[in-house]
Amino acid sequence: MNWKSLKWSLGLKPNFKNSKENGEYGEWLGKKDLKKKGFVVLYSNWRSSRDRRNEIDLICMDHEILVFVEIRARSENSFTTGFESLNKRKRKALLISFKAYLREMPEIPTSYRFDLVEVDLPSASTSKVKVFHHENIAIFNESLH
């Protein structure tokens, strides 16, 4: 456990002014939420061995289903939701990353899905964070096979 995770585990929130730390905090909250639901986290920030640009926030197991998870941490005052922020370029990057993961694994799972975790960060550290988990979202026009 790193210093930030320890600090957050103790209830100390970031000041929500640093976007990099907000993203890390959002990923930490998303992972914590999924674990609470019984997900087993296989990888955090998985990167392809062939191309390090191909990255997946979380890869989990939900019973027998492999789950690719994209976490979108946004300010509660943001003009777009986490789902809406998955623009065409981001979806294309995710599709390339998912295909890379499936290509690099010795065994392709029989079933998998794509989930999105939206983390709405408050503008003040005294306010509550909201986490929304969207299961089995359809974000690709083409098949992964």
Secondary structure, 3 states (H helix, E strand, C coil): CCHHHHHHHCCCCCCCCCHHHHHHHHHHHHHHHHHHCCCEEEEEEEECCCCCCCEEEEEEEECCEEEEEEEEEEECCCCCCCCCCCCHHHHHHHHHHHHHHHHHCCCCCCCEEEEEEEEEECCCCCCCCEEEEECCCCCCCCCCC
